[in-house]
């Protein structure tokens, strides 16, 4: 993959002179978040697992989407970097801020993962099997998992799932929600965020979080995977493992 960030680094050297004062520059307050997203995009482009999950993913597509999000063109970015190539103190200051923000984001992601670690939860339910392997046209996905919930709190659903390219399910996803056995109508459910399941030869861990404080919800239902096929007569190649639900300890309810 061609990295635009490497190209930008070369621009510092190649374009160290000749910047036109009347050409548009990206303001610093907008340049910093743009460069942050560019570095994140670069990490995505270099990640083999992500590239396997999302076909035809390349650097140019990712970086173009970042520039579009921020409302700038490649030419405007290169012109801005050309301007700063002859002003090392300014670009050093900008990148100090960029890397500081990236470090902060990394720490926040680590803190979030640690917060939802099983050591911080009371495990209230585990699937009967530690691993489900579904393979073939006649095989069936597991039926919805259902179990009672008896108190308010922040619930964390944790599962590892692998759906390969051979699996013919349409729009596979994790669907989970709280409901009452007395009234299971759609409008009386409390849903977790619906989570897409990209097809890949690699498994991936998923963490879904939902706060439930309504005592009328008595049960929870998990569907892995939910899909849009009109019938079940299609080839399946899916693995589901480490499926469990916990409630955070010492959290305000």
Buried (B, 14 or more C-beta within 10 A) or exposed (E): EEBBBEBBEEBBEEBEEEBEEEEEBBEEEEBBBBBBBBBBBBEBBEEEEBBBBBEEBEBEEBBBEBBEEBEBEBEBBBBBBBBBBBEEEEBEEBBEBBEEBBEEEEEEEEEEEEBBEEEBBEEBBBBEEEEBEBBEEEEEBBEEBEEEBEEBBBBBBBBBBBBBEEBBBEEBBBBBBBBBEEEEEEEBBBEBEBBEBBBBEEBBEBBBBBBBEEEEBBBBBBBBBBBEEEEEEEEBBBBBBBBBBBBBEEEEE
